[in-house]
C-alpha cells in the first residue's frame, strides 16, 4: 500500500477556529480525485480529572452543531509557546477551577478523525481539588459536574450521559491506566 500524492491544494475557508482545504490527489493506481476536502484544526489537549474523592470532573456545555448539551472532559487548544502539559493545566483551571499538586500523567495522543489533520493529547490528573472560580472566554458557558469515576462507564453505556467520542475515549484510557498501576 502506498500514500496518495497531493497534486494541488487550495483553501476554501480560513478562520481562527479552523480551515477547509480542497486538495487534488492522485491515488497509487493513477486515479485522480479532484475535490478531496480536509478540515484543518489545531491539536488540542484534554484530561480526565479525578478528585481525591474519586469523582471525575466534567463540564457540560451546549454544542451548536450537535444541537444538545454534552458532558465532556475539560479540553482546549494550546496557546502559542505553550507545551501540551501547560495547556491542559491552564484549560482545567479555566474551565473548572480545579488543580492538583501532582503532575499530569500523559496517556497518549490520537488522530481526532482522519478527515481532519489534528490530534488530541490526553492526560490524567489525579487528586484534584477546587481552588479557583472558572475563568471562561466570552463564548463559553460551562457547568462543572462531578460524577463518581466508577459509575462513568455505565452511565455512558446506558446513554444517561450524553457525551462525545473523545470524552468516552479519554475515560477508557484513564480507566485502563489506573487498572495497570
N, C-alpha and C positions, 0 to 999 in steps of 0.2 A: 504494500500500500504506500502511496506517495502523497505528499501535500499538494494542495491546489496552488496554482500560480496566479498572483494578482497582476492583471494587465493594466487596470486603471482604477483610481479611487476619486470620488467627488463627494464633498459634504453637501447634504440636503438641508441640514439644520445644525446650528451650533448654539449652545447656551451654557450657563454656569452649571446646570444640572446634568447635562449630557449632550452628546452629539449623535446624529444619524448620518451614517456614511453609506454611499452606494458604490459597490465595487463591481468591476467586471473581472470574472475569474475564469481561468482555464483549468479544467479537470485533467487528471493524468491521462484519460482516454481521448483528450483533444476536444471534448465538448466545451463550449463557452457559455457561461451564464452571464448575461448582460446586466442583470439587476439583482445582485445579492446584497441585502441590507444588513448592516452591522450597527448595533447600538453601542456607543462608546460611553462608559461611565468610569468614574474614579473607583479605585479599590475602596472598600470600606472595612471597618472593624466592628465586631460585635462581641458580647460577653455574656456568659451565664454567670450571674452574680448571686451568690448564696450567702445568706446571713449566718450569724453564729447560731441562730435558732433553726437552721436548716430550711429556711424559706428562700425560694427563688424570687428575685426582684424583677418584675416585668413592668413594661409601660404599655398602656392602652392608648390607641390613637385612631382617628378616622383616616382611612386610606381612600382617597377620592376615586382612583381607578377601580378599586375593589368594591366601592360603594358600601362599605361596612366598617365597623370598629374591630381592631385587631389587637390581641395581646402579643407583645414582642419582647425579645431580649433587647436591652439597650444597644444601640448601634449608631454608626455615622461615618462620615468621610474623615480622613485625616486632613489636617491643615498643613500648609506649606512648612517644610523643615521639621515636621513632627514625625517621630517614629510611630510604628503601629501601636506599641505599648503605651506611649504617651497619649496617643489619640484615643485609645479605649478608656484610659483612666479619666481623661477630660470629658469624654462623652458620657460616661457613667455618672460622674459628678454633676454635669449639666442637666442630664435628663432625670436623674433620680435623687441626687443629693447624697448617695451612698459612697463610702470609701472603704478601704481596707488597709491595714498596715502590712499585709502580705503582698508580695509581688504577683502580678497577674501571671497565670500559667498558660503558656502557648499550647493550644490544642491542634491547630492546623490551619491550612488555607486551601480554598477550593474555588473553582470557577462558579460563579453565580448561575450562569446559563450560557452555554456555548454560542448562543447567538449574540451575546454581549462579550465585551473584551475584558471585563473586570473580575476581580476575585474578592472573596470575603475572608478575612483573617479572624479566627475565632480564639477567644481567651476564656479562661475560667478564673473568677475572682472569689476567693473564699473568705469567710469570717467578716463579711461586710457589715457596716453599721451606718445609720443615717447620721450625717454630720452637718449637712448643708441643706438649704432650700434649693429647689430647682432653679436653673438659670437658662430658660428656654429662649430660642430665637422667636422673632415676631410671628413666624409662620407655623410655630409648633404649639400644640395643645396636647399635653400628655398627662395621663393619670397613672400614678405608681400603684401597682397591685402586688401583694405578697401572697404566694401560694406555697404550700408545703412541697418541697422538692420531690419527695417520694410520690406525691399524687399527680405530678405534672404529666407523666406519660399516659396514665389512664384518662385524664381529662382531655388530652389531645386525641387519643383513640376514640373516645366517646363523642367527640366534637362538642364538648362542653366548653372548650377553649377554642376560639376562632383565631387561628394563628397561621403564619405562612411558613413556607418550607425552610427558610434559613433559621427560624427560631426552633422548629422541631429538630432540625439537624444539629444545631448548637447544643440543645438539650441532650440529645443522644450521645454526642461526643463527650460532653461533661459526665454523663452517667457512666459511659464506658471507662473514662479516665479514673473516676472515683472507684469503680469496681476493681480496677487493676492495681490501685495504690492502697 
